Amino acid sequence: MKLGKVIGTVVCDRKESSFEGVKLLLVQPLDEDLNEAGEPVVACDTVQAGPGDTVVWEGGREAALGLKNWFNPSDATIMGIVDSVNKGDF
């Protein structure tokens, strides 16, 4: 899983039928220090996240498994909303 911050929403007038009813959000990937790391990605939202939320997301084939219909072309899916990040000595 990867960290990211929701920076916007994506509106489509047409989408793949397997995405019907799925909200799409623009996510800025973050590193372990919560700094921007890479280009923003469009991700399917499964947890009712919104702009400004720090989230955990998954990419690749595993992203498709987070949606109700597993047979979909998702490359990124938000799996959770982060309450806090504690980077300490473990």
Backbone bond lengths (Angstrom), bond angles and torsions (degrees), N, CA, C in turn:
res aa  C-N    CA-C-N  psi(-1)  N-CA   C-N-CA  omega(-1)  CA-C   N-CA-C  phi
1 M - - - 1.443 - - 1.519 108.82 -
2 K 1.307 114.52 152.53 1.455 121.64 -177.01 1.523 109.74 -123.35
3 L 1.327 116.85 154.45 1.455 121.22 175.59 1.522 109.57 -92.19
4 G 1.327 115.80 148.35 1.454 120.62 176.78 1.512 110.56 -158.12
5 K 1.323 115.44 168.71 1.456 121.49 177.05 1.524 106.90 -125.65
6 V 1.327 116.66 130.98 1.461 121.55 178.50 1.526 107.32 -73.27
7 I 1.339 116.20 121.61 1.463 120.86 -177.90 1.520 112.83 -114.80
8 G 1.323 117.54 -1.03 1.457 119.41 178.90 1.507 112.78 175.68
9 T 1.308 114.79 178.46 1.461 121.49 177.71 1.520 109.28 -115.90
10 V 1.315 115.52 159.06 1.459 121.96 178.22 1.517 107.59 -121.19
11 V 1.336 115.54 128.11 1.463 120.73 -179.86 1.517 108.49 -113.68
12 C 1.326 115.98 129.73 1.468 121.74 179.55 1.522 109.07 -123.05
13 D 1.332 116.53 137.24 1.457 117.37 174.80 1.527 110.89 -86.58
14 R 1.338 116.89 -15.42 1.463 122.35 173.33 1.519 107.92 -142.82
15 K 1.331 116.63 140.06 1.453 120.47 174.21 1.521 110.65 -144.45
16 E 1.306 113.80 163.72 1.461 122.13 174.89 1.529 108.27 -52.66
17 S 1.314 117.53 138.04 1.471 121.14 -175.83 1.529 112.75 -58.97
18 S 1.329 118.37 -28.82 1.466 119.83 178.84 1.528 111.98 -71.41
19 F 1.339 118.06 -10.52 1.459 122.58 177.38 1.522 113.06 -100.20
20 E 1.328 118.04 4.30 1.459 120.34 179.14 1.524 109.86 -58.10
21 G 1.334 116.99 128.41 1.457 122.12 179.79 1.521 114.27 82.00
22 V 1.339 118.15 2.36 1.463 122.00 -179.59 1.529 108.90 -100.95
23 K 1.337 116.20 126.09 1.463 121.16 177.72 1.522 108.93 -79.14
24 L 1.336 116.35 138.32 1.459 122.22 178.48 1.531 109.03 -109.67
25 L 1.327 116.18 132.34 1.459 122.20 -178.77 1.516 110.85 -125.70
26 L 1.332 116.00 151.51 1.456 121.99 175.89 1.526 107.69 -92.93
27 V 1.340 116.63 122.52 1.466 122.29 -174.60 1.522 109.92 -119.00
28 Q 1.338 115.20 128.41 1.469 121.60 173.99 1.524 108.07 -91.31
29 P 1.349 119.03 114.27 1.467 120.14 177.26 1.537 110.89 -60.55
30 L 1.337 115.36 145.31 1.457 122.62 179.89 1.523 110.13 -124.63
31 D 1.337 116.50 152.07 1.459 120.03 173.68 1.530 109.06 -89.85
32 E 1.338 116.89 -174.08 1.461 120.84 -175.79 1.527 113.24 -67.27
33 D 1.344 116.91 -15.64 1.465 121.26 176.68 1.528 111.56 -98.70
34 L 1.320 116.28 10.31 1.466 124.70 179.78 1.525 112.63 65.27
35 N 1.342 116.59 29.59 1.462 122.35 172.92 1.522 108.76 -96.18
36 E 1.322 116.63 151.31 1.462 120.75 178.45 1.521 110.37 -56.67
37 A 1.331 115.73 137.39 1.465 121.16 -178.24 1.525 109.59 -141.09
38 G 1.315 116.94 86.18 1.450 120.09 178.23 1.514 113.13 103.44
39 E 1.320 114.03 -175.78 1.454 122.55 -177.99 1.530 111.06 -83.23
40 P 1.344 118.04 148.36 1.464 120.54 176.28 1.528 111.53 -61.07
41 V 1.334 115.97 152.23 1.459 122.78 178.16 1.524 109.20 -127.04
42 V 1.320 115.66 153.79 1.462 121.39 173.14 1.520 107.06 -89.72
43 A 1.339 116.54 126.82 1.466 120.74 -177.05 1.517 110.74 -128.32
44 C 1.319 115.36 144.69 1.462 121.81 173.07 1.529 108.13 -73.98
45 D 1.326 116.80 139.61 1.463 121.35 -178.20 1.526 109.94 -103.17
46 T 1.331 116.46 120.59 1.471 120.79 178.25 1.529 111.93 -110.08
47 V 1.352 117.58 -0.09 1.468 120.03 -171.45 1.529 114.14 -129.01
48 Q 1.338 117.46 13.58 1.466 121.82 179.91 1.525 112.88 62.63
49 A 1.335 116.83 40.77 1.461 121.54 176.54 1.523 109.35 -74.17
50 G 1.324 115.48 164.52 1.452 120.00 179.28 1.510 111.16 -144.83
51 P 1.330 117.21 173.04 1.461 121.15 -179.51 1.524 111.85 -53.79
52 G 1.339 115.69 133.40 1.454 121.89 -179.50 1.513 114.19 94.37
53 D 1.328 118.54 -16.24 1.464 121.56 -179.99 1.529 110.66 -72.90
54 T 1.334 116.14 138.94 1.464 121.53 168.96 1.522 105.88 -87.87
55 V 1.327 116.26 131.53 1.468 121.13 -173.03 1.519 111.17 -132.03
56 V 1.324 115.61 163.31 1.457 121.77 166.60 1.520 106.18 -106.50
57 W 1.331 115.73 137.24 1.446 120.81 -177.91 1.521 109.37 -139.32
58 E 1.305 114.58 160.34 1.458 120.71 -179.86 1.514 108.44 -126.40
59 G 1.316 115.45 145.76 1.454 121.25 178.64 1.516 110.76 -116.55
60 G 1.311 115.78 176.32 1.461 120.99 178.59 1.517 112.78 73.63
61 R 1.313 116.13 -160.28 1.468 121.48 -176.82 1.528 112.21 -59.87
62 E 1.323 117.37 -33.32 1.464 120.65 -179.91 1.524 111.55 -61.88
63 A 1.329 118.02 -26.78 1.465 121.37 179.58 1.522 110.98 -61.20
64 A 1.312 117.32 -36.73 1.465 120.86 -178.90 1.523 111.85 -66.53
65 L 1.321 117.39 -27.15 1.460 120.83 -176.65 1.521 112.94 -73.37
66 G 1.330 117.69 -14.08 1.452 120.75 179.01 1.518 114.16 -78.83
67 L 1.321 116.92 -12.20 1.465 121.11 -178.96 1.524 110.95 -96.77
68 K 1.310 114.86 157.74 1.470 120.45 -178.08 1.529 111.21 -58.33
69 N 1.335 115.92 -46.56 1.461 121.38 176.93 1.525 107.79 -91.18
70 W 1.320 119.03 104.96 1.462 123.19 -176.09 1.516 113.56 -66.99
71 F 1.318 117.25 -20.04 1.462 120.19 -178.91 1.523 107.92 -92.50
72 N 1.351 115.94 84.17 1.450 121.82 -178.20 1.524 109.26 -146.74
73 P 1.334 117.78 163.26 1.468 120.45 -177.25 1.530 114.84 -94.20
74 S 1.324 118.79 25.68 1.464 120.99 -177.47 1.529 111.95 -63.75
75 D 1.333 115.68 133.79 1.463 121.79 174.31 1.517 111.59 -102.67
76 A 1.339 117.48 -13.56 1.466 121.45 -179.53 1.528 108.75 -154.14
77 T 1.333 115.78 135.08 1.464 121.66 178.67 1.520 109.43 -139.43
78 I 1.333 115.43 133.88 1.460 121.24 176.45 1.519 107.81 -79.49
79 M 1.348 115.81 125.97 1.462 121.53 -176.17 1.522 113.71 -106.97
80 G 1.349 118.40 -16.41 1.459 120.10 -178.41 1.514 112.02 -168.25
81 I 1.335 115.59 158.07 1.462 122.86 174.86 1.524 107.46 -102.88
82 V 1.320 116.46 129.73 1.472 122.51 -175.90 1.530 109.59 -85.01
83 D 1.344 115.85 128.28 1.467 120.37 174.65 1.518 110.78 -83.06
84 S 1.325 117.10 -44.42 1.463 120.99 179.12 1.519 109.33 -158.79
85 V 1.325 115.00 159.42 1.461 122.04 176.85 1.518 107.05 -123.36
86 N 1.328 116.42 124.53 1.449 121.03 178.44 1.512 107.84 -119.98
87 K 1.300 115.67 105.91 1.464 120.69 -179.64 1.524 107.33 -102.94
88 G 1.314 115.83 94.83 1.452 120.22 -177.69 1.515 111.42 -130.07
89 D 1.307 116.12 -173.38 1.465 121.75 176.99 1.518 108.87 -79.67
90 F 1.307 115.89 124.36 1.467 120.47 179.52 1.501 109.71 -119.41
